[in-house]
Amino acid sequence: MKNRNIVYSTDQGRLCPDCEQPTAECQCQQMEAVGDGNVKIALETKGRKGKGVTTVKGLPLTEAQLKGLAKKLKAQCGTGGSVKDGQIEIQGDNRQKLKTLLEKEGYSSKFVGG
């Protein structure tokens, strides 16, 4: 019988709520693709004190694959960024550069927003 209340163990660290394995060894989270394949590139400034951030949403990749792709895109753009809520955020207005880089990786994308 599984104990659904345990989310942290001093032996293993954080545990997956579904399979109760350590998050580094969790198989159920690694298999789930985050996006739907409809890749959208947008420039967002809301809630960022006027600073622009280019977001890439809808990539059909797992969380680990998103982090790897984000690392590659950040290096190509020469800026910082992160992966949050299944989307890649790259600092600055790099929409055109990201579109060409994603096309080289085999993802067709489109611009959304103003």
C-alpha positions as CSV (number, residue, x, y, z in Angstrom):
1,M,0.0,0.0,0.0
2,K,1.4,3.4,-1.0
3,N,1.5,6.3,1.3
4,R,0.3,9.3,-0.8
5,N,1.2,11.8,1.9
6,I,5.0,11.5,1.6
7,V,6.6,14.1,-0.7
8,Y,10.0,14.2,0.8
9,S,12.3,11.6,2.3
10,T,15.5,12.2,4.1
11,D,16.9,9.1,2.5
12,Q,16.2,10.1,-1.1
13,G,15.1,13.7,-1.3
14,R,11.9,14.8,-3.2
15,L,9.6,12.0,-4.3
16,C,7.3,11.8,-7.3
17,P,3.7,11.9,-6.1
18,D,2.6,9.3,-8.7
19,C,5.2,6.5,-8.5
20,E,6.8,7.5,-5.1
21,Q,10.3,7.2,-6.6
22,P,13.0,9.9,-6.2
23,T,12.5,12.6,-8.7
24,A,15.9,11.9,-10.4
25,E,14.8,8.3,-11.0
26,C,11.1,8.9,-11.8
27,Q,9.9,7.2,-15.0
28,C,6.4,8.6,-15.2
29,Q,7.5,12.3,-15.3
30,Q,10.2,11.7,-17.9
31,M,7.8,10.2,-20.4
32,E,5.2,13.0,-20.5
33,A,5.7,15.5,-23.3
34,V,4.9,19.0,-22.1
35,G,3.8,20.7,-25.3
36,D,1.3,19.9,-28.1
37,G,3.6,20.4,-31.1
38,N,2.1,23.8,-32.0
39,V,5.3,25.8,-31.4
40,K,4.6,29.5,-30.7
41,I,7.3,32.2,-30.2
42,A,6.2,35.4,-28.4
43,L,7.7,38.5,-26.7
44,E,6.4,39.1,-23.2
45,T,6.9,42.2,-21.0
46,K,4.1,41.9,-18.5
47,G,5.2,41.5,-15.0
48,R,8.8,41.9,-15.9
49,K,9.3,45.7,-15.2
50,G,9.4,46.5,-18.9
51,K,12.1,43.9,-19.7
52,G,11.4,41.8,-22.7
53,V,11.5,38.0,-22.6
54,T,11.1,35.8,-25.6
55,T,9.0,32.7,-24.8
56,V,8.8,29.4,-26.8
57,K,5.6,27.4,-26.0
58,G,4.2,24.1,-27.3
59,L,7.4,22.1,-27.9
60,P,6.5,18.4,-27.8
61,L,9.4,17.5,-25.4
62,T,9.8,16.2,-21.9
63,E,11.0,18.5,-19.1
64,A,14.5,17.1,-19.4
65,Q,14.6,17.6,-23.2
66,L,13.3,21.1,-22.8
67,K,16.1,22.0,-20.4
68,G,18.7,20.6,-22.9
69,L,17.2,22.6,-25.8
70,A,17.0,25.7,-23.7
71,K,20.7,25.4,-22.8
72,K,21.5,25.2,-26.5
73,L,19.3,28.1,-27.5
74,K,20.7,30.3,-24.7
75,A,24.2,29.6,-25.9
76,Q,23.3,30.4,-29.5
77,C,21.6,33.7,-28.5
78,G,24.3,34.7,-26.0
79,T,21.8,35.4,-23.2
80,G,20.3,33.9,-20.1
81,G,17.0,32.2,-19.7
82,S,15.1,29.4,-18.0
83,V,12.4,26.7,-18.4
84,K,9.2,27.4,-16.5
85,D,5.8,25.8,-16.8
86,G,6.7,23.8,-19.9
87,Q,8.0,26.8,-21.8
88,I,11.4,28.2,-22.6
89,E,12.1,31.8,-21.6
90,I,15.1,33.6,-23.3
91,Q,16.0,37.1,-22.1
92,G,15.6,39.9,-24.7
93,D,14.0,40.1,-28.0
94,N,15.4,37.1,-29.9
95,R,12.3,36.0,-31.8
96,Q,13.8,35.9,-35.3
97,K,17.0,34.2,-34.1
98,L,15.0,31.5,-32.2
99,K,12.8,30.8,-35.2
100,T,15.8,30.1,-37.4
101,L,17.4,28.0,-34.6
102,L,14.2,26.0,-34.0
103,E,13.8,25.4,-37.8
104,K,17.4,24.0,-37.8
105,E,16.3,21.6,-35.0
106,G,13.3,20.5,-37.1
107,Y,10.5,22.4,-35.4
108,S,8.2,24.6,-37.4
109,S,7.1,27.6,-35.4
110,K,5.1,30.8,-35.7
111,F,5.1,34.2,-34.1
112,V,2.2,35.1,-31.8
113,G,1.3,38.5,-30.2
114,G,2.2,42.0,-31.3
